Structure formats: structure tokens, C-alpha cells
């Protein structure tokens, strides 16, 4: 048996429901479930097919992906898919119907949903042996741990290669903290001074007669 793929108006991929409600006290043939099935479909054949599948699973039928073709009465296809469900109907199945499967202790139950553009949903139920379920859970946990470690390593690497923080000096533009800040020449804090002005300042600073006048002009700025 194969899953039905109808991908025409989907908004996203299948998402696994992380936690299923505990098995309810009512039965599969309770008025609550019957009302939900009537809300889901008026087709008696569809409703019977769903209840037959649930009944076989709960009765302990073996899981066989070819059960639908062989017609074996003691085996069941290990999957069920309902498509284009309104939100309230989907919630009803997840709350009232599918938790009944948890009464069978030798299988794992997995619920997946996906959303469509028309605000209707598909739901998929997958069951497998308890051993396979434990193995799948262990693999999922190992994968999650590996992803978390990779994320932590990436963050650590990003922190290591960050540039040094920048600070603003009291008498000049912003510069790196690691940058040497020489204080012996005023020209280091002049910003965008032209080469000619720089040379004039340097020459004036080196002559004994005009050094005080030139230094005063630099400090005053372009006024």
C-alpha cells in the first residue's frame, strides 16, 4: 500500500504531533465518535472502512503493508490517511479517535498533519512494532543532539572571529581598542585633513617661530 500524495494546494510539509492524548474512556463505537464520523462524512462505506481499520488494529492484527492486496483477516495495513479535514474535525480525530490506538501496547503510534491553503488539513497515522518505534525515537533524539551540538559549535566559532569592540576616544574618531593611539602628534585626530594642510601643519610645528600660531589654528578647526 502507498500513501496518497495530493500536493496541489499545500502550505507546508507533514508535521509530527509531538504528544498524543492518553487513551480515552469511551469506545470506538461511542456516541461521541459516531457524531464525529457523521461530521466527517456522510458516506457509510468510508466510515465503515475507518472503523474496520481501527477495530483490526485494536484487536491485535499483525502489521502488513500488503494486507489490503492479500485480503488477510488477521493483518492490517500499518497506515491510515484522511485528507481535507476541517480544523474541528481534525481536532476531533486527534482527541477522540486516534488515542484509542494507545491501548495496544505493542505498537508505536505516530500522527502527522499538514495544512492546506483552504484551511483544511490532512492527517496520517503510522503504526509499527514497539521495537521499531524505540529505534526510531532513539535515532530522532541522536539527530536532535547532533544538530544542537553543531549549532553550539557554530555560535562559538562566530564569537571567536568577532572583531575587537570599537571605542571613541575623548579627542578623536572611533577606533578599535586594539589600535595603538599615539599622543605625540595632533595630526592623528584631524580626521579628513588634506595633504597640503598636513604638510603646512607639520612644517609649522617644526619651526620655532610659528609653532604656537599654527597649533592654535589646528585646534580651532575650520572656523
C-alpha positions in Angstrom: 0.0 0.0 0.0 1.2 3.5 -0.8 0.4 6.9 0.7 -1.9 9.1 -1.4 0.0 12.3 -2.4 -2.2 15.2 -3.3 0.1 18.2 -3.3 -1.9 20.7 -5.2 -2.7 23.3 -2.5 -0.4 22.6 0.3 1.2 25.2 2.6 3.9 23.0 4.0 5.2 19.5 4.7 3.9 16.9 7.2 4.5 17.9 10.8 4.6 15.3 13.5 2.3 15.7 16.5 4.7 15.6 19.5 2.3 14.3 22.1 -1.0 12.3 21.8 -3.7 12.4 24.4 -3.9 9.4 26.8 -6.4 6.7 25.7 -10.0 7.9 26.4 -12.5 6.1 28.5 -15.1 5.8 25.6 -15.1 3.1 23.0 -14.7 3.3 19.2 -18.5 3.0 18.9 -19.5 5.6 21.4 -22.0 8.4 20.6 -19.1 10.9 20.7 -17.1 9.0 18.0 -20.2 8.3 15.9 -21.1 12.1 15.9 -17.6 12.9 14.8 -17.7 10.3 12.0 -21.0 11.8 10.8 -19.5 15.2 10.8 -16.6 13.9 8.8 -18.5 12.1 6.1 -22.0 11.0 5.1 -20.5 8.1 3.1 -21.3 4.9 5.1 -18.6 3.0 3.2 -15.9 5.4 4.2 -17.0 5.4 7.8 -17.1 1.6 7.9 -13.6 1.4 6.3 -12.2 3.6 9.0 -13.9 1.8 11.9 -12.8 -1.6 10.4 -9.2 -0.5 10.3 -9.3 0.8 13.9 -11.0 -2.4 15.1 -8.4 -4.6 13.5 -5.5 -2.7 15.0 -7.1 -2.7 18.4 -7.8 -6.4 18.1 -4.1 -7.2 17.7 -3.9 -7.7 13.9 -0.4 -8.1 12.6 1.1 -5.2 10.6 1.4 -5.9 6.9 1.8 -3.3 4.1 0.4 -5.8 1.6 -2.7 -6.7 3.8 -5.0 -4.8 1.5 -4.0 -6.8 -1.5 -3.9 -10.3 0.1 -7.2 -9.8 2.0 -5.8 -11.5 5.1 -8.2 -11.1 8.0 -5.6 -11.2 10.7 -3.4 -8.5 9.3 -3.8 -4.7 8.7 -2.1 -2.1 6.6 0.1 0.0 9.0 -1.2 3.3 7.9 -4.3 5.5 7.6 -4.7 8.8 5.8 -7.6 11.2 5.9 -7.5 14.2 3.6 -9.0 17.7 3.5 -10.4 17.8 7.0 -11.8 21.0 8.6 -9.9 22.1 11.7 -12.6 21.0 14.1 -12.9 17.6 12.5 -9.1 17.1 12.6 -9.1 18.1 16.3 -11.9 15.6 17.0 -9.9 12.7 15.4 -6.8 13.6 17.3 -8.7 13.9 20.6 -11.4 11.2 20.5 -10.3 8.6 18.0 -6.6 8.1 17.4 -5.7 8.0 21.2 -7.7 4.7 21.3 -4.8 3.1 19.4 -2.6 3.6 22.5 -4.5 0.9 24.2 -2.4 -1.5 22.2 0.9 -1.6 24.0 3.0 -3.5 21.3 2.9 -0.7 18.7 4.0 2.9 18.4 1.5 5.5 17.1 2.7 8.5 15.1 0.4 11.3 14.0 1.3 13.7 11.2 -0.7 16.7 9.9 -0.2 19.2 7.1 -2.1 22.4 6.3 -3.7 23.3 3.0 -4.4 26.8 1.6 -8.1 26.4 2.0 -7.6 25.9 5.8 -8.3 22.2 5.7 -6.0 19.5 6.9 -4.8 16.0 6.1 -3.9 13.6 8.9 -1.7 10.5 8.7 -1.4 7.7 11.3 1.5 5.3 11.2 2.0 2.3 13.5 4.9 0.0 13.9 6.3 -2.6 16.3 7.4 -1.3 19.7 11.0 -2.2 18.9 11.0 -0.2 15.7 9.3 2.7 17.5 12.0 2.7 20.1 14.7 2.6 17.5 13.1 5.5 15.5 12.8 7.5 18.7 16.5 6.9 19.6 17.6 7.9 16.1 15.5 11.1 16.3 17.0 12.0 19.6 20.5 11.4 18.3 19.8 13.6 15.3 18.4 16.4 17.5 21.5 16.2 19.8 23.8 16.4 16.8 22.0 19.4 15.4 22.2 21.1 18.8 25.9 20.5 19.1 26.5 21.8 15.5 24.5 24.9 16.4 26.5 25.5 19.6 29.8 25.0 17.7 28.8 27.5 15.0 27.9 30.1 17.7 31.2 29.5 19.5 33.1 29.9 16.2 31.2 33.1 15.4 32.1 34.6 18.7 35.8 33.7 18.3 36.1 35.6 14.9 34.2 38.7 16.0 36.3 41.9 15.5 37.5 43.8 18.6 35.0 46.2 20.1 35.3 49.8 19.0 35.5 52.8 21.3 35.5 56.5 20.9 38.5 58.4 22.2 38.0 61.7 24.0 39.7 63.7 21.4 39.2 61.9 18.1 37.1 59.5 15.9 36.1 55.9 16.8 38.9 53.4 16.6 39.5 49.8 17.7 40.5 49.2 21.3 43.4 47.1 20.0 44.7 50.1 17.8 47.7 52.0 19.2 46.7 55.6 20.0 49.8 57.8 19.6 49.5 61.0 21.5 52.7 62.8 20.3 51.2 64.5 17.2 47.9 66.4 16.9 47.5 65.4 13.3 46.3 61.9 14.2 43.0 63.3 15.4 42.4 65.7 12.5 40.0 63.4 10.5 39.9 64.4 6.9 42.7 67.0 6.7 44.2 67.5 3.3 47.8 66.6 2.5 48.7 70.2 2.0 47.2 71.3 5.3 49.0 68.4 6.9 52.3 69.4 5.5 51.8 73.0 6.5 51.0 72.0 10.0 54.0 69.7 10.2 56.3 72.4 8.8 54.9 75.0 11.2 55.2 72.6 14.1 58.9 72.1 13.3 59.8 75.8 13.1 60.4 77.7 16.3 58.8 81.0 15.3 55.3 79.8 14.1 54.7 76.7 16.1 52.3 78.3 18.6 50.2 80.1 16.0 49.8 77.0 13.7 48.9 74.8 16.6 46.2 77.2 17.7 44.8 77.2 14.2 44.6 73.4 14.1 42.8 73.2 17.5 40.3 75.8 16.4 39.3 73.8 13.4 37.7 75.3 10.2 36.4 78.5 11.8 
